[in-house]
């Protein structure tokens, strides 16, 4: 039952996440997901 609830919540939240990603893209003009080179052990 919990798995069904989790899947439903993911499916229902996807449209909201897409709208937020589009708003970030329009307002900031930057990619929503980006890569960054950071110094470290590798």
C-alpha positions in Angstrom: 0.0 0.0 0.0 2.8 2.4 0.8 4.5 1.7 -2.5 1.3 2.6 -4.4 1.0 5.8 -2.4 4.6 6.7 -3.2 4.1 6.1 -6.9 0.9 8.1 -6.9 2.7 11.0 -5.2 5.5 11.0 -7.7 3.1 10.9 -10.6 1.0 13.7 -9.1 4.0 15.9 -8.3 5.6 15.6 -11.8 3.5 18.4 -13.4 4.4 20.7 -10.6 8.1 20.0 -10.9 7.9 20.5 -14.6 6.2 23.9 -14.2 8.8 25.0 -11.6 11.7 23.9 -13.8 10.2 25.9 -16.7 9.8 29.0 -14.5 13.4 28.7 -13.4 14.5 28.4 -17.0 12.5 31.5 -18.0 13.3 33.7 -15.1 17.0 32.9 -14.6 17.9 31.9 -18.2 20.2 29.3 -16.8 19.8 25.5 -17.1 17.8 23.9 -14.3 20.3 21.1 -13.9 24.0 22.0 -14.4 27.4 20.5 -13.9 30.2 22.1 -11.9 33.9 21.2 -11.8 34.9 21.0 -8.2 38.3 20.3 -6.7 38.6 17.1 -4.7 40.1 13.7 -4.4 39.3 12.8 -8.0 
